[in-house]
Every structure is written in C-alpha cells, then in structure tokens.
Amino acid sequence: MLGTGHAAMQAAQTLRGKADAVTVTYGDMPLLRNETLKALVDLYQTEAQQDRPAVAMLTVIRNDSQGFGRIVRDGAGNVLAIVEEADCTPEQKAIKELNPGIYCFDAEWLWENLPKVPVSKKGEYYLTDMVAIAVAQGRRVVTTLVAEDEVNGINTRVHLANAEAVMRARILERLMLSGVTILDPASTYIDDTVEIGQDSLILPGTLLQGNTTIGKDCEIGPNSRIVDSQIQDGCRVTYSYVEGARMDSHSEIGPFGRLRSGAHLGEGVHMGNFGEVKNSYLGPGTKMGHFSYIGDTQIEGDANIGAGTITCNYDGKKKHKTRIGKGVFLGSDTLLVAPLELGENASTGAGAVVTKDVPANTLVYGVPARPAQSKMADKALSEENKD
C-alpha cells in the first residue's frame, strides 16, 4: 500500500454508491470503543442536518504524540489542516492536539476527491490531506475529542503491553461493577469472553481465559487457571488448572488439582490435592481425596476414590473405558486395568490390581485382585497340596 489514502482508495469499488457515509479507522487501535465510533457517526449525522460537513473526525490531546499528525486550526478554532509529524515545523510539533486517524466522511465527497490527494515526498498518498482539500473547497471539518487511552497505536511490544493493561483494567472494572469481587486486580487476568456470576470471589494470581463461564457464589484461586470451561454456582477452584472441563454446582478441586479436556465433576464432587481427571465423569457426591488419576472413566456417584488410585486406561495402542457403579469404595493405591466395570457398592482393598470386572456388593483385593472367598479357597487348596 502507498499510504493511508491509497488504502482508502481500495474500498471505492466496493462501497461507492452503497453508503451515505464512510467511517475509516486504523487497524492497530484495539482499545477504540464502539460507543466512541457511534458518537463520531452521530456527530456527522447531527451536523449534516444543518450543513453537512465533508469530514467528522476524532482528535486527542496528549503529550506523547506517538507519531500522530498535528491538528492545525485558525484563530477561530476551525480546522485548517492535518500536518504529518515528519513534515511539522518546530512550532507545529509543539501542538498537543493530535490526529489518531479516525474519520467519518461524506461518502460521495470522499470518492470524488480521493484522486486529488497529492503524492508525498515519500511517494505515498496521505488520507490526512483530505482535510485540507475540504477546507479549500469551503466544506466544513468537525471534530470531537476521544479519550487518550482509546487511541494508543500498537507499533512495538511495549505499546502492546500497555494496551493489554488498559483492556484488562476495563474488563475487571466491568466485572466488579456487576457484582464480582476481585481481591487484587493487579494480579488477575480475565479475558473479555469470560462470564462470571454475582458474588463470586476471584483471588490473586487467577487467569480466566477463552470460552469460560463462572457461576454465582464461586471462589476461584488463588493462583488458578481456567480455560474454556464451565463452572456452575457455588464451586471452588484452589491452586488448580482447569481446561476444557465442567464443574457442576458445589463441586470443588484443589489445591494442586488438574482437570483436563473432557473432565466433568458432578454436583457436590470433592477432588483434593494432586489429583488429575481426563475425559471422565465423576458422578454427584464422589470423593477423590488426593494423589489419584482418573482417565476415560464413568463414575455413577457417591464413590470413594482412595489415595493413589490409578486408572490404567492405555495399553500402548488404544484407550479403554472404566465404569464404576454408584457407592463404590476404592482402597488406597488401587490400580484399575481397563477395560473394566465395577458394580454398585463394590470395593477394593488397599494395593489391589483389578484386572477383571467386579460384581456389585463384592470386595476384591490382592494382585491380581479376587473376591475374598476366592482367596480363602486358594489358601485351602494350597494347604491340601502341602499334605
């Protein structure tokens, strides 16, 4: 592209004859608000009812020019021209009213006069020259001020970091005004796509990202990250990482827990420290205290997952499913070798390696795990063989 004027010319074929007004903005001003653009268009339309201006434009007053052109006015305050910073005299460089490059043009006038923009010393066409053209034709140019933080251009990583800080502050302010308590905004990072219910508490060091929803009366953090997940009312996430997961009401995780993609904690589920769940459903009332891994598993509810329980769901080639019935009790250090199914109220002894399905209301233990009566039979057979 040969400058901003040349860029605007590219839209002529598409827009000519299809709109009464044309709004032009830079593409590197992410902080510009919709309300500001609407106010600019309203200014143009209001003025048009009396004496239609050729241009309505935003201006900003600040010390850091950031390379913007200067607004030159006459003694009566009328805009005469925009002078690019590179072309400014020392006196013009001292002007604090700047041009952020955001306009609303009379469309018919714009397309008719764009070809009149002269070539600059750099071989470019400056859209800013449209202001001088309008003034020379006796057409009016009207302006309105814009807040300084809305028109920070992004030219360096420093500018990007500054813009992100402003956007983050806006997001947090909106959430706090809606009834969310954010204990330390300076250490909290929340995407604009995140929704949070009233009376939820967000503690320091929390990152909420992507398509995430947090319900009412939740406590999130400290030092937790939640990405693309749905957290219902009354949940708690403490020092934990949740990604692509769902937590039903009054469930909790942490400290130091992880929910991976496809994890779903049912209502009232407790998942303690150093636990991990992937592509699994833990039914209502299930308790998973600590140091356990549950993968590719369906748990009906009210189960106890003992410390150190591991679902061995991968055989080196395929993932396999484990199904755990309601009320199952898994002793500490139980290994569940999938595919596997445990019936309602089944239980395992500590250290059991379960390789076969367990019927309902049955206790298994040992390596490999077998029902208690089978163990007794094996012992009796062994005694007979000794005789």
GICOR-V679051 format. One record per backbone hydrogen bond with DSSP energy under -1.0 kcal/mol. NH is the residue of the N-H (numbers start at 1). CO is the residue of the C=O. If there is no record, write none. Layout:
# GICOR-V679051
nh->NH co->CO
nh->NH co->CO
This chain:
# GICOR-V679051
nh->5 co->125
nh->7 co->3
nh->8 co->4
nh->9 co->5
nh->11 co->8
nh->12 co->9
nh->15 co->11
nh->16 co->12
nh->18 co->15
nh->22 co->105
nh->24 co->103
nh->32 co->29
nh->37 co->33
nh->38 co->34
nh->39 co->35
nh->40 co->36
nh->41 co->37
nh->42 co->38
nh->43 co->39
nh->44 co->40
nh->45 co->41
nh->46 co->42
nh->47 co->43
nh->48 co->44
nh->50 co->47
nh->51 co->47
nh->54 co->140
nh->55 co->140
nh->56 co->104
nh->57 co->142
nh->58 co->102
nh->59 co->144
nh->60 co->98
nh->62 co->96
nh->68 co->65
nh->70 co->83
nh->71 co->97
nh->72 co->81
nh->74 co->78
nh->77 co->74
nh->80 co->72
nh->81 co->72
nh->83 co->70
nh->87 co->84
nh->88 co->85
nh->93 co->89
nh->95 co->92
nh->98 co->60
nh->99 co->69
nh->103 co->24
nh->104 co->56
nh->105 co->22
nh->106 co->54
nh->107 co->20
nh->110 co->106
nh->111 co->107
nh->112 co->108
nh->113 co->109
nh->114 co->110
nh->116 co->113
nh->117 co->114
nh->120 co->124
nh->123 co->120
nh->125 co->2
nh->129 co->126
nh->130 co->127
nh->131 co->128
nh->133 co->129
nh->134 co->130
nh->135 co->131
nh->136 co->132
nh->137 co->133
nh->138 co->135
nh->139 co->134
nh->142 co->55
nh->144 co->57
nh->146 co->59
nh->150 co->147
nh->151 co->148
nh->154 co->28
nh->160 co->156
nh->161 co->157
nh->162 co->158
nh->163 co->159
nh->164 co->160
nh->165 co->161
nh->166 co->162
nh->167 co->163
nh->168 co->164
nh->169 co->165
nh->170 co->166
nh->171 co->167
nh->172 co->168
nh->173 co->169
nh->174 co->170
nh->175 co->171
nh->176 co->172
nh->177 co->173
nh->179 co->176
nh->180 co->175
nh->181 co->200
nh->183 co->202
nh->187 co->184
nh->188 co->185
nh->189 co->206
nh->191 co->208
nh->194 co->191
nh->195 co->212
nh->197 co->214
nh->199 co->179
nh->200 co->197
nh->201 co->218
nh->202 co->181
nh->203 co->220
nh->205 co->187
nh->207 co->224
nh->208 co->189
nh->209 co->226
nh->212 co->210
nh->213 co->229
nh->214 co->195
nh->215 co->231
nh->217 co->198
nh->219 co->235
nh->220 co->201
nh->221 co->237
nh->223 co->204
nh->225 co->240
nh->226 co->207
nh->227 co->242
nh->228 co->209
nh->230 co->245
nh->231 co->213
nh->232 co->247
nh->234 co->216
nh->236 co->251
nh->237 co->219
nh->238 co->253
nh->239 co->222
nh->241 co->257
nh->242 co->225
nh->243 co->259
nh->244 co->227
nh->246 co->263
nh->247 co->230
nh->248 co->265
nh->250 co->233
nh->251 co->248
nh->252 co->269
nh->253 co->236
nh->254 co->271
nh->256 co->239
nh->258 co->275
nh->259 co->241
nh->260 co->277
nh->262 co->244
nh->263 co->260
nh->264 co->280
nh->265 co->246
nh->266 co->282
nh->268 co->249
nh->269 co->266
nh->270 co->286
nh->271 co->252
nh->272 co->288
nh->276 co->292
nh->277 co->258
nh->278 co->294
nh->279 co->261
nh->281 co->297
nh->282 co->264
nh->283 co->299
nh->285 co->267
nh->286 co->283
nh->287 co->303
nh->288 co->270
nh->291 co->273
nh->293 co->309
nh->294 co->276
nh->296 co->278
nh->298 co->322
nh->299 co->281
nh->300 co->324
nh->302 co->284
nh->304 co->328
nh->305 co->287
nh->306 co->330
nh->308 co->290
nh->309 co->306
nh->310 co->334
nh->311 co->293
nh->312 co->336
nh->313 co->311
nh->315 co->318
nh->320 co->313
nh->322 co->296
nh->323 co->340
nh->324 co->298
nh->325 co->342
nh->327 co->301
nh->328 co->325
nh->329 co->346
nh->330 co->304
nh->333 co->307
nh->334 co->331
nh->335 co->352
nh->336 co->310
nh->337 co->354
nh->338 co->312
nh->340 co->321
nh->342 co->323
nh->343 co->358
nh->345 co->326
nh->346 co->343
nh->347 co->362
nh->348 co->329
nh->349 co->364
nh->351 co->332
nh->352 co->349
nh->353 co->366
nh->354 co->335
nh->358 co->341
nh->361 co->344
nh->364 co->347
nh->365 co->370
nh->369 co->353
nh->370 co->365
nh->372 co->363
nh->375 co->371
nh->376 co->372
nh->377 co->373
nh->378 co->374
nh->379 co->375
nh->380 co->376
nh->381 co->377
nh->382 co->378
nh->383 co->379
nh->384 co->380
nh->385 co->381
nh->386 co->382
nh->387 co->383
